[in-house]
């Protein structure tokens, strides 16, 4: 895949190098872009992406460099001349990379289940009784808020009911945590 990355960068710069042969700034830009793209590719592979998915992500990360190339060589737009700057990643390559990325994401979900067992700062599951009490508290708070607000039109004060609801919910949570 590294050869494909090199070829893609070469194609990206081919027209600019033809229009400005021997330009040291262009050579420096090409080298820097190649190194950054290779580093991104290596990082993506190291984090679990397949080589194909990493290639597509690295190439897509380059973006449109036409303006940058034109600034470096001081020329008209490549599009104005009717020449394509570089071939895009094919639809088939994108689809394959997406499938591979989804497989890696599914594997990551399995790892999250392992973390719950290790107890790294995760909350224990809430009791069904706490969930029931919390649901009742918030139903009462919301009902009271609307009933009082519509009858008194004191919207500027009734929002305090939500603060009281938070306090009641915290008390309920504390009680159920103590019982555990």
C-alpha positions as CSV (number, residue, x, y, z in Angstrom):
1,X,0.0,0.0,0.0
2,X,2.9,2.4,0.6
3,X,3.7,2.1,-3.1
4,X,0.1,3.0,-3.9
5,X,0.5,6.1,-1.6
6,X,3.7,7.1,-3.3
7,X,2.1,6.7,-6.8
8,X,-0.9,8.7,-5.7
9,X,1.3,11.6,-4.5
10,X,3.4,11.3,-7.7
11,X,0.2,11.6,-9.8
12,X,-1.0,14.6,-7.7
13,X,2.2,16.5,-8.4
14,X,2.9,15.3,-12.0
15,X,1.2,18.2,-13.7
16,X,2.7,20.8,-11.3
17,X,6.2,19.3,-11.8
18,X,5.6,19.4,-15.6
19,X,4.7,23.1,-15.4
20,X,7.5,24.0,-13.0
21,X,10.3,21.5,-13.4
22,X,13.0,21.6,-10.7
23,X,11.0,23.9,-8.3
24,X,12.6,23.3,-4.9
25,X,9.5,24.5,-3.0
26,X,7.4,22.0,-5.0
27,X,9.8,19.2,-4.2
28,X,9.7,20.1,-0.5
29,X,5.9,20.2,-0.5
30,X,5.7,16.9,-2.2
31,X,8.1,15.3,0.3
32,X,6.3,16.7,3.3
33,X,2.9,15.6,2.0
34,X,4.2,12.1,1.3
35,X,5.7,11.8,4.8
36,X,2.5,13.1,6.4
37,X,0.3,10.7,4.4
38,X,2.6,7.8,5.2
39,X,2.5,8.6,8.9
40,X,-1.3,8.8,8.8
41,X,-1.5,5.5,7.0
42,X,0.9,3.8,9.5
43,X,-1.1,5.2,12.4
44,X,-4.4,4.0,11.0
45,X,-3.0,0.5,10.4
46,X,-1.6,0.5,13.9
47,X,-5.0,1.4,15.4
48,X,-6.7,-1.5,13.7
49,X,-7.7,-0.4,10.3
50,X,-7.1,-2.7,7.4
51,X,-4.5,-1.6,4.9
52,X,-7.2,-0.8,2.3
53,X,-9.3,1.3,4.8
54,X,-6.1,3.1,6.0
55,X,-5.2,3.8,2.4
56,X,-8.6,5.3,1.5
57,X,-8.6,7.4,4.7
58,X,-5.1,8.7,4.2
59,X,-5.8,9.6,0.5
60,X,-9.1,11.3,1.5
61,X,-7.2,13.2,4.2
62,X,-5.1,14.9,1.6
63,X,-8.0,16.9,0.2
64,X,-7.8,19.3,-2.7
65,X,-4.3,20.6,-3.0
66,X,-4.8,22.3,-6.3
67,X,-4.8,25.8,-4.8
68,X,-1.7,25.1,-2.8
69,X,0.2,23.7,-5.9
70,X,-0.8,26.8,-7.9
71,X,0.5,29.1,-5.1
72,X,3.8,27.2,-5.1
73,X,4.3,27.4,-8.8
74,X,2.3,30.6,-9.4
75,X,0.2,29.2,-12.2
76,X,-3.4,29.0,-13.4
77,X,-5.8,26.4,-12.0
78,X,-5.4,22.9,-13.3
79,X,-9.1,22.8,-13.9
80,X,-8.9,25.9,-16.0
81,X,-6.5,24.0,-18.3
82,X,-9.0,21.0,-18.4
83,X,-6.6,18.5,-16.7
84,X,-7.6,16.4,-13.8
85,X,-5.3,16.8,-10.8
86,X,-5.4,13.2,-9.7
87,X,-7.5,10.1,-10.0
88,X,-10.0,9.8,-7.1
89,X,-10.2,6.7,-5.0
90,X,-12.6,4.3,-6.8
91,X,-16.0,3.6,-5.5
92,X,-15.2,-0.1,-5.0
93,X,-12.1,0.9,-2.9
94,X,-14.3,3.2,-0.8
95,X,-17.0,0.5,-0.3
96,X,-14.4,-2.0,0.7
97,X,-12.8,0.4,3.2
98,X,-16.1,1.3,4.7
99,X,-16.9,-2.4,5.3
100,X,-13.5,-2.9,6.9
101,X,-13.9,0.2,9.1
102,X,-17.3,-1.1,10.3
103,X,-15.8,-4.5,11.1
104,X,-13.1,-2.7,13.2
105,X,-15.7,-0.6,14.9
106,X,-17.7,-3.7,15.8
107,X,-14.5,-5.2,17.3
108,X,-14.0,-2.0,19.3
109,X,-17.5,-2.4,20.8
110,X,-16.5,-5.9,22.1
111,X,-13.5,-4.3,23.9
112,X,-15.8,-1.9,25.7
113,X,-17.6,-4.8,27.4
114,X,-14.2,-6.0,28.7
115,X,-13.6,-2.5,30.2
116,X,-16.8,-2.8,32.3
117,X,-15.4,-5.8,34.1
118,X,-12.1,-4.1,34.9
119,X,-13.9,-1.4,36.9
120,X,-12.1,1.6,35.4
121,X,-14.3,4.3,36.8
122,X,-17.5,3.1,35.3
123,X,-20.8,3.4,37.3
124,X,-22.4,0.3,38.5
125,X,-25.7,-0.5,36.9
126,X,-28.6,1.3,38.5
127,X,-31.2,-0.7,40.4
128,X,-34.7,-1.1,38.8
129,X,-36.2,0.5,41.9
130,X,-34.1,3.6,41.5
131,X,-35.1,3.8,37.9
132,X,-38.8,3.6,38.9
133,X,-38.5,6.2,41.6
134,X,-36.5,8.5,39.3
135,X,-39.2,8.2,36.6
136,X,-41.9,9.0,39.1
137,X,-40.0,12.1,40.4
138,X,-39.5,13.5,36.9
139,X,-43.1,12.8,35.9
140,X,-44.3,14.7,39.0
141,X,-41.8,17.5,38.4
142,X,-42.8,18.0,34.8
143,X,-46.5,17.8,35.5
144,X,-46.3,20.3,38.4
145,X,-44.2,22.6,36.2
146,X,-46.8,22.7,33.4
147,X,-49.8,22.9,35.8
148,X,-48.4,25.7,37.9
149,X,-46.9,27.6,35.0
150,X,-50.1,27.6,32.9
151,X,-52.4,28.5,35.8
152,X,-50.2,31.2,37.4
153,X,-48.2,32.3,34.3
154,X,-45.2,32.6,36.6
155,X,-42.8,31.1,34.1
156,X,-39.9,33.1,35.6
157,X,-40.3,31.2,38.9
158,X,-41.6,27.8,38.1
159,X,-38.3,26.7,36.5
160,X,-37.1,26.2,40.1
161,X,-39.1,23.1,40.2
162,X,-36.5,21.5,38.0
163,X,-33.8,22.3,40.5
164,X,-35.9,20.7,43.2
165,X,-36.4,17.7,40.9
166,X,-32.6,17.3,40.5
167,X,-32.2,17.5,44.3
168,X,-35.0,14.9,44.8
169,X,-33.4,12.6,42.2
170,X,-30.0,12.9,43.9
171,X,-31.5,12.1,47.3
172,X,-33.2,9.0,45.8
173,X,-29.9,7.9,44.1
174,X,-28.1,8.3,47.4
175,X,-30.6,6.2,49.3
176,X,-30.4,3.4,46.7
177,X,-26.6,3.6,46.7
178,X,-26.5,3.2,50.5
179,X,-28.8,0.2,50.4
180,X,-26.5,-1.5,47.9
